[in-house]
Amino acid sequence: MIEIGGQAYALDDPAVIAMLAGAAVLLLVLILLVAAVRAAGRSARMAEPLLHQIGTLSQDLQTLSAGQHQLAGGLNHVSEAQAASQASMIRLMEQRLAEVARGMTENLQGSATRTARSLGELQQRLETIDKAQANIEKLSGDVLSLQDILSNKQTRGAFGEIQLNDIVTKALPADSYALQATLSNGRRADCLIHLPNPPGPIVIDAKFPLEAYERLRAAGTQAEVAEAGRMMRTSVRAHIKAIAERYIIEGETADGALMFLPSEAVYAELHANFADVVREGFAARVWIVSPTTCMATLNTMRAILKDARMRAQAGAIRRELALLHADVDRLGTRVENLDRHFGQAAKDIEDIKISADKAGRRAKRLDNFDFEELGPEAAAPVVPLARDTQG
């Protein structure tokens, strides 16, 4: 029990319990209040830097806000600049695209033009190739015709004569040879060259031992080669004998003749593998020539003809030289006379210049003469004019 104000109360009394509980609560409140006051003091002391930081933070927030406004303006400016740049870039890209499109159009047009031109040139080349093909086909036909010509002895002889005529007409003057000339023995020569004596007119006869040559070329065995060689020797020896007997006439022609082979291959084969036959021709005074060597021989004959004609004209040339010498003498005499005339004319001109100089000096002295110094007695008498009484 407890006693309060002279009154005792039991501890288990509810009122006492309630009062004790209230007192405890009040005490607890006071304790908490004191703790709160102390905490508030401490919080106040601790809040001062916080307040300072809050103020600083407020200023920073204001600065940040201003910066944010500036940033917003900058962003707007950047956005505007970016938009302008994008617009400019778009315009530039459009221009570039237009230029590229124009360039591509021009290139395509140029390519189309070049392609068309190339196609035209290709067409021309194809036409040229077609013409060449036609010429080749024609040439093939001509070759076949040539083979047909050479396969016959008469036509082959005519072929050799035509080739010989072409070479002779190109190498010699027209009056220095005769084609298909008939000799005193009745034989007709393919060509007769009118060379002066010596050696005198010389005959050229065309021969073409083609069968023997072709057989020699086609031979595959030694027996065939030997047989073709015998055939070649027989054919060429027969030609040599015929030319020596028919076209070498004493007192009418030269003491030799030429056998014309219209094939360089046959000529080369003879000199390479049939030297004995060539030497037999030399012994018979029949010289074998090909188109090339025939041209060289004819050029030598042309030089001989020219020399002979110059000797034939030597007397006329001497007469013309004498007349030329007389003309030169007369020209020298006339030049001397002309020179003498020019000298006399130069002397006369010099005399005229001296006289003109003297006359000029006299006129100058007269022009400088003072007439006022002359006295009355020095004056020339004046002759009065007679009056015309009949007028």
ZAMARGU-4260 file (C-alpha; in steps of 0.2 Angstrom, whole numbers, plus 5000, padded with zeros to 4 digits):
<rodrens>
0) 5000/5000/5000 | 5005/5018/4997 | 5000/5034/5006 | 4997/5049/4996 | 4990/5065/5004
5) 4987/5056/5020 | 4976/5043/5011 | 4982/5026/5009 | 4979/5016/4993 | 4981/4998/4989
10) 4994/4994/4975 | 4981/4982/4967 | 4969/4996/4966 | 4964/5000/4948 | 4965/5018/4951
15) 4982/5017/4959 | 4987/5006/4944 | 4980/5019/4932 | 4988/5033/4941 | 5005/5025/4941
20) 5003/5020/4923 | 4999/5039/4919 | 5013/5045/4929 | 5025/5032/4921 | 5018/5038/4904
25) 5020/5056/4909 | 5038/5053/4915 | 5041/5043/4898 | 5034/5058/4889 | 5045/5070/4898
30) 5060/5059/4895 | 5056/5058/4877 | 5053/5077/4876 | 5070/5080/4884 | 5078/5068/4872
35) 5068/5076/4858 | 5074/5093/4863 | 5092/5087/4864 | 5090/5078/4848 | 5082/5094/4841
40) 5097/5104/4847 | 5109/5091/4840 | 5098/5091/4824 | 5099/5110/4823 | 5117/5110/4825
45) 5118/5096/4812 | 5106/5104/4801 | 5116/5120/4799 | 5128/5112/4786 | 5114/5103/4779
50) 5104/5119/4777 | 5120/5127/4769 | 5122/5113/4758 | 5103/5114/4754 | 5106/5133/4750
55) 5121/5128/4739 | 5111/5115/4731 | 5097/5127/4728 | 5109/5139/4720 | 5116/5124/4710
60) 5098/5119/4705 | 5095/5137/4699 | 5112/5137/4690 | 5107/5120/4683 | 5090/5127/4678
65) 5098/5141/4669 | 5110/5130/4661 | 5096/5119/4656 | 5087/5134/4648 | 5103/5138/4639
70) 5105/5120/4635 | 5088/5120/4628 | 5092/5135/4618 | 5108/5127/4612 | 5099/5112/4608
75) 5086/5122/4598 | 5100/5131/4589 | 5109/5114/4586 | 5092/5107/4580 | 5089/5122/4569
80) 5107/5121/4562 | 5105/5102/4560 | 5089/5104/4551 | 5097/5118/4540 | 5112/5106/4537
85) 5101/5092/4533 | 5091/5103/4521 | 5107/5109/4513 | 5114/5091/4513 | 5098/5085/4505
90) 5099/5099/4492 | 5117/5095/4489 | 5113/5076/4488 | 5098/5081/4476 | 5110/5091/4465
95) 5123/5077/4466 | 5110/5064/4461 | 5104/5075/4447 | 5122/5077/4441 | 5125/5059/4443
100) 5109/5055/4434 | 5113/5068/4420 | 5131/5060/4419 | 5124/5043/4418 | 5112/5049/4405
105) 5126/5056/4395 | 5137/5041/4398 | 5122/5030/4393 | 5119/5041/4377 | 5138/5041/4374
110) 5139/5022/4377 | 5124/5020/4365 | 5132/5031/4352 | 5149/5022/4354 | 5140/5005/4354
115) 5131/5010/4338 | 5147/5016/4330 | 5156/5000/4335 | 5141/4990/4328 | 5143/5000/4312
120) 5162/4998/4312 | 5159/4979/4315 | 5146/4979/4301 | 5159/4987/4290 | 5172/4974/4295
125) 5160/4960/4293 | 5156/4967/4275 | 5175/4968/4272 | 5177/4950/4279 | 5163/4945/4267
130) 5172/4953/4253 | 5188/4945/4258 | 5179/4928/4259 | 5172/4931/4242 | 5189/4936/4235
135) 5196/4920/4244 | 5183/4909/4236 | 5187/4918/4219 | 5205/4915/4222 | 5202/4897/4226
140) 5193/4896/4210 | 5207/4905/4201 | 5220/4893/4209 | 5209/4878/4203 | 5209/4886/4186
145) 5228/4888/4187 | 5229/4870/4191 | 5218/4866/4176 | 5230/4877/4165 | 5246/4869/4172
150) 5239/4852/4170 | 5238/4854/4151 | 5255/4855/4141 | 5248/4868/4128 | 5240/4879/4141
155) 5255/4877/4152 | 5266/4883/4138 | 5255/4898/4135 | 5256/4902/4154 | 5275/4902/4153
160) 5274/4913/4137 | 5262/4926/4145 | 5274/4927/4161 | 5289/4929/4149 | 5280/4943/4139
165) 5275/4952/4155 | 5293/4952/4161 | 5301/4957/4145 | 5288/4972/4142 | 5293/4978/4159
170) 5311/4977/4157 | 5315/4982/4139 | 5310/4996/4127 | 5296/4991/4115 | 5308/4993/4100
175) 5321/4981/4107 | 5312/4965/4106 | 5300/4955/4096 | 5287/4942/4102 | 5284/4926/4093
180) 5297/4931/4080 | 5300/4919/4065 | 5318/4914/4061 | 5325/4910/4044 | 5323/4891/4048
185) 5304/4893/4050 | 5305/4891/4069 | 5295/4904/4080 | 5304/4910/4095 | 5294/4916/4110
190) 5304/4931/4112 | 5319/4938/4101 | 5330/4952/4109 | 5338/4963/4097 | 5355/4965/4104
195) 5370/4972/4094 | 5384/4962/4087 | 5392/4955/4097 | 5383/4945/4103 | 5368/4948/4091
200) 5350/4944/4093 | 5346/4931/4107 | 5331/4920/4109 | 5321/4917/4125 | 5310/4902/4125
205) 5298/4897/4139 | 5298/4879/4145 | 5289/4871/4160 | 5294/4853/4165 | 5280/4852/4178
210) 5275/4834/4177 | 5293/4828/4181 | 5294/4841/4195 | 5277/4836/4203 | 5282/4818/4202
215) 5299/4822/4211 | 5290/4831/4225 | 5277/4817/4227 | 5290/4803/4228 | 5290/4794/4244
220) 5303/4780/4242 | 5321/4780/4235 | 5315/4771/4220 | 5302/4784/4216 | 5314/4798/4219
225) 5327/4790/4207 | 5313/4787/4194 | 5307/4805/4196 | 5325/4812/4195 | 5328/4802/4178
230) 5312/4809/4172 | 5317/4827/4177 | 5334/4825/4168 | 5326/4818/4152 | 5313/4832/4151
235) 5326/4846/4154 | 5339/4839/4142 | 5325/4837/4129 | 5321/4856/4131 | 5339/4861/4131
240) 5343/4851/4115 | 5327/4858/4106 | 5332/4876/4110 | 5350/4873/4105 | 5345/4866/4088
245) 5331/4878/4084 | 5335/4895/4091 | 5354/4896/4089 | 5358/4900/4070 | 5375/4905/4065
250) 5376/4923/4057 | 5358/4926/4062 | 5357/4924/4081 | 5369/4925/4095 | 5379/4909/4099
255) 5368/4906/4114 | 5350/4906/4120 | 5339/4907/4136 | 5327/4894/4143 | 5314/4903/4154
260) 5307/4893/4168 | 5291/4901/4175 | 5294/4894/4192 | 5307/4898/4205 | 5304/4882/4213
265) 5308/4872/4198 | 5324/4883/4195 | 5330/4881/4213 | 5327/4862/4211 | 5337/4861/4196
270) 5352/4871/4203 | 5351/4862/4220 | 5350/4844/4214 | 5353/4843/4195 | 5369/4853/4193
275) 5375/4841/4179 | 5360/4846/4169 | 5363/4864/4171 | 5381/4861/4166 | 5375/4852/4150
280) 5365/4868/4147 | 5381/4878/4148 | 5390/4867/4136 | 5375/4868/4124 | 5375/4887/4126
285) 5358/4887/4133 | 5357/4896/4149 | 5342/4892/4161 | 5334/4907/4169 | 5319/4910/4182
290) 5308/4925/4183 | 5320/4934/4195 | 5336/4930/4186 | 5327/4933/4169 | 5323/4951/4175
295) 5341/4953/4180 | 5347/4947/4164 | 5335/4958/4154 | 5341/4973/4164 | 5359/4969/4159
300) 5353/4968/4141 | 5345/4985/4143 | 5361/4993/4148 | 5370/4985/4133 | 5356/4992/4122
305) 5358/5009/4129 | 5377/5009/4127 | 5375/5003/4109 | 5363/5017/4105 | 5374/5029/4114
310) 5389/5023/4103 | 5378/5024/4087 | 5373/5042/4092 | 5391/5047/4096 | 5394/5056/4080
315) 5378/5066/4082 | 5383/5070/4100 | 5400/5076/4094 | 5391/5087/4081 | 5379/5094/4094
320) 5394/5097/4106 | 5403/5107/4092 | 5388/5117/4089 | 5386/5120/4108 | 5404/5125/4109
325) 5402/5138/4095 | 5386/5144/4103 | 5396/5146/4119 | 5410/5156/4110 | 5397/5168/4102
330) 5389/5170/4119 | 5406/5175/4127 | 5409/5187/4113 | 5392/5195/4115 | 5395/5196/4134
335) 5411/5205/4131 | 5403/5217/4120 | 5389/5220/4132 | 5402/5222/4146 | 5411/5235/4135
340) 5394/5244/4132 | 5390/5244/4150 | 5408/5251/4154 | 5405/5265/4142 | 5388/5269/4148
345) 5395/5269/4166 | 5409/5282/4160 | 5396/5292/4152 | 5385/5292/4167 | 5400/5297/4178
350) 5404/5312/4166 | 5386/5317/4167 | 5387/5317/4186 | 5403/5328/4185 | 5395/5340/4173
355) 5379/5341/4184 | 5390/5344/4200 | 5399/5358/4191 | 5382/5366/4185 | 5376/5365/4203
360) 5391/5374/4210 | 5389/5388/4197 | 5371/5390/4201 | 5374/5391/4220 | 5387/5404/4217
365) 5375/5414/4207 | 5362/5412/4220 | 5374/5419/4233 | 5380/5434/4222 | 5376/5452/4229
370) 5369/5462/4215 | 5368/5479/4226 | 5387/5480/4225 | 5387/5483/4206 | 5389/5502/4201
375) 5379/5510/4188 | 5393/5508/4175 | 5393/5490/4178 | 5375/5488/4174 | 5371/5480/4158
380) 5364/5492/4145 | 5345/5491/4143 | 5339/5489/4125 | 5322/5497/4123 | 5309/5487/4114
385) 5304/5493/4097 | 5286/5500/4096 | 5275/5492/4083 | 5270/5506/4072 | 5259/5495/4062
390) 5248/5490/4076
</rodrens>
